[in-house]
Amino acid sequence: MDLILTDYLAMVNTFCYSGTVKDSRKKQSKSTKTRTGEISLSARGVGYIADPENDADIEIQPESRNSAQHGDTVEIVLEGKIRGRTQGRVVKVTHRARNTFVGTVEKGSNGLILKADSRKMSDSISLSLPHNAKVGDKVAVKISQWKTSSGNPTGEITRAIGKSGTHNAEMEAIVFEGGFEIDFSKQVEEEANGIKARQSEIMKEEEKTRRDMRGVTTFTIDPADAKDFDDAISLKTLSNGDTEIGVHIADVSFYVREGTELDKEALKRSLSVYLVDRTIPMLPEVLSNDLCSLNPHTDKLAYSAIFKINSSGKVYDRWFGRTIIHSDKRFSYEDAQEVLNKKSGDYSTELTTLNALAKNMQRERHKNGAIDFGDDEVKFVLDEDGKPIDVVRRIRTDSHKLVEEFMLLANREVATYFYNLHQKNKTRENSLPLIYRVHDIPDAERVANLAVFVRALGFELPADTENLSAKDINALLERVQGDAREQLIKTAALRTMAKAIYTTKNTVGHFGLSFKYYAHFTSPIRRYPDLVVHRMLDLCQKKLKFDSGLWRKLEDIAIRASEQEKKAVDAERASIKYKQVEYMSDHIGEEFQGTITGVTEWGVYVAEDNSKSEGMIKVRDLPDDYYNLDQKNYALVGERTKRMFTLGDTVHMKVAGASLEQRTIDYVLVE
């Protein structure tokens, strides 16, 4: 299998045996016989380490890993070649990526063992006595000894989660697997409750000094099941016919002061985690759902970005600061869309005006190169036991895009304002830092691979892939619109993009949005970087002195937030995958339509069109022929019939099996 195909199989969520190797070449020894680097494991337990002297990774067989696990930093010696691939043997693990694992208790040959949920933990873990665990329990275990006479590590049970296979136990296991805490400490809860007890006094004091926006029409637009409301939008027509738009954000920085227990816990978590059935909040509920939340029909403290905008959507005046607001109505996206569709109902005039402005701003962004990967959201309907009983598709409507445009506006304007005021033409020592949201240009090799990939499907990217622009990606997305392979190409293009990160170094801006300056300002209830941005705005407006170590401090926060964000995304995907497998396990023998999302020598991966549940049709189950992999055309081709199964093809299939333990679904073709 060539590199291009491997990249794209991984990109469209296929199961590839090559392993994903983090490039740690800068850390590696230049010796011809030893290397130091980060090991990556495939599902078979084979390890890979990047080699600074060759393009191909060094391969480490399971028996040569010396207890090393996925992500560990290891020292290896080179030991010849197998099938042309350089082999290595781990002589020392210099750093463990993790010491805690979640899994299911099983019976081993010498007592109970833990079979880890993570496929990247290839060894079973022997459980130390005493413990009360029983076969089938879902538990968390901390490794106490990596090397034992049996060859397996030994661990102690640190938490009993529940019975394996039950909804709550599986969802909590995903949370703990990601390293997230569910409960808040007593000190944190007491601190939050102490603020609530003073709320009446706080409001009386704050209304004396804040800009009063309570007389301006204001409302929130959120999902129907939302419990916290980060943002509200206000609208007022000015005497010259232009519009004043207020983007009002929950003033979390007022309630969560730096250095408090609340602040320390918020930084530790860095963000709220969203699974299919629950939210693990960054802040205690008394803050996230009550004090900070911009609930309707009550006075609330906000940090606001207020803009004067002409009819074409051009901002010609802006103001940032602390306000007091009063939301007149809580709209769901569906409610707001109904008003827009009917052109009547509560605040119809205001919503129509906002929608027109949002469309103008969206057109301008698109003209400047902003990429729109926007897609419908698939959501499982769960019964009272957490079992998936239906799938609904949440269509992205004008009401969603309206809110999105004004949040993007506020985020961009805050970042631009801050840069121009406190960083432009200034040295680092004389300027204030900010945590930006940065999105780098795509890697040239990935873009070249994308070009080959879409060409195989009958589409083209510009020949000069090294200088690919966001407008080029947009042009591709427009060409595939309505094509049966649209979603596949969208996914491939999206995963070609660099990962957006938090950083104080705004060297590249935001490629996907085509913004020179961009920061997260609009969701401080659920994202710690937004909270920091609020604090930095306050610091610069009050012209307070700042510590020389502030740059380093904010960069550390940015790194932490980026790391936590990746873990949160992994947790969300794991919860969705579990529910997809569980959903299909109740539909064994039933027929569905799907789209081929990956092609390998051992079969094709197919995503069911409605639930997006991905599974495999094994090559041995394909009919009446022997099939070979055509790498160039991303297809399996029958030797005799020349029948082809190609990426993007629509197929009719039946659910043959589903394994919750392995998180896999088996389909068979229906002719």
HUSUL-V53139 format. One line per field, one symbol per residue. ss: DSSP state (H for helix, E for strand, L for the rest). phi: phi as a letter, one per 40 degrees, with the letter a starting at -180 (. if undefined). psi: psi as a letter, one per 30 degrees, with the letter a starting at -180 (. if undefined). A space follows every 50 residues. Layout:
ss = ???
phi = ???
psi = ???
This chain:
ss = LLHHHHHHHHHLLLLLLLLLLLLLHHHLLLLLLEEEEELEELLLLLEEEL LLLLLLLEEELHHHLLLLLLLLEEEEEEEEEELLEEEEEEEEEEELLLLE EEEEEEEELLEEEEEELLLLLLLLEEELLLLLLLLLEEEEEEEEELLLLL LLLEEEEEEEEEELLLHHHHHHHHHHHLLLLLLLLHHHHHHHHHHHHLHH HHHHHHLLLLEELLLLLEEEEELLLLLLLLEEEEEEELLLLLEEEEEEEE LHHHHLLLLLHHHHHHHHHLELEELLLLEELLLLHHHHHHHLLLLELLEE EEEEEEEEELLLLLEEEEEEEEEEEEELEEEEHHHHHHHHHHLLLLLHHH HHHHHHHHHHHHHHHHHLLLLLLLLLEEEEEELLLLLEEEEEEELLLHHH HHHHHHHHHHHHHHHHHHHHHHLLLLLHHHLLLLLEEEELLLLHHHHHHH HHHHHHLLLLLLLLHHHLLHHHHHHHHHHHLLLLLHHHHHHHHHHHLLLL EEELLLLLLELLLLELLLLLLLLLLLEHHHHHHHHHHHHHHHLLLLLLLH HHHHHHHHHHHHHHHHHHHHHHHHHHHHHHHHHHHLLLLLEEEEEEEEEE LLEEEEEELLLLLEEEEEHHHLLLLLEEEELLLLEEEELLLLLEEELLLE EEEEEEEEELLLLEEEEEELL
phi = .ccdcddccccbgccbccgbbccbccccccdcbbabaccbbcccgccbbc bcbaccccbbcdcbcfgcbdgccbbbbcbgbbfgbcbbbcbaccaccabb bbabcbcbcbhcbbccccccccccbcccccabcbdgccbbbbcbacbbcc gccbabcbaccicdgcdcccccccccccgccccccccccccccccccbdc cdccccccbcccbccbdaabbadcccbbbcbbbbaaccccgcbbbbbbbd cccccbcdgccdcccccdcgacbbbcbabbccbdccccbbdcccccgacb cbbbbbbbbcccgccbaaabicbbbaccabccdcccccccccfahdfccc cccccccccccccccccchccbcdacbcbccbcccgccbabbbcccbdcc cdcdccccdcccccccdccccbbcfbcdcbbccaccbbbccccccccccc cccccccgbbbdccccbcbccccdccccccdgcccdcccdcccccccccc bcaccccbgbcccfbcbaacbcbccbbcdcccccccccccccfccbcccc cccccccccdccccccccccccccccdcccccccccbdgcbababcbabb cbibcbbccccgccabbccccccfabbbcbccbfabbccccgcbbbdgcc bbbbccaabcccgbbbbbcbc
psi = kleeeeefeeehhljkgfljkkjhefflkfkffllkakkkklffgklkkk kffleklkkjlefgfhgklkflklklkkhalkhfkkllkkfkjfkkelfk lkakklkafhaklkjkekffjfklkkkklllgklkfkklkkkkfkeklff fklklkkfkkeakkfkeeeeeeeeeeefgkkellleeeeeeeeeeefgee eeeeeeffflkjgfgkkklljllegkfkjeklklkkklfgflkjkkjkkk iefeejkkfleeeeeeeeeflkkjlfflkjlellffeefdeekillgkkl kljkjkkkklffgkkfklkkaklkljkfkjkleeeeeeeeefhlakheee eeeeeeeeeeeeeeeeefgkkjgkllkkkkkkafggkkflkkkjkjaeee eeeeefeeeeeeeeeeeeeeeffkgllefglklkjljkjllkkeeeeeee eeefefgglklkeiffhkleeeeeeeeeefkflfgeeeeeeeeeffllkk lklfjiffajeefhkekkljffhfefkeeeeeeeeeeeeeefhlklkfge eeeeeeeeeeeeeeeeeeeeeeeeeeeeeeeeeffggkflklklkkfkkl fgakkkkkeefgjkakjkeffkkglkklkjeeghlkkkeefgkkjlkfkk lklkjflkjeefhlkklkkk.
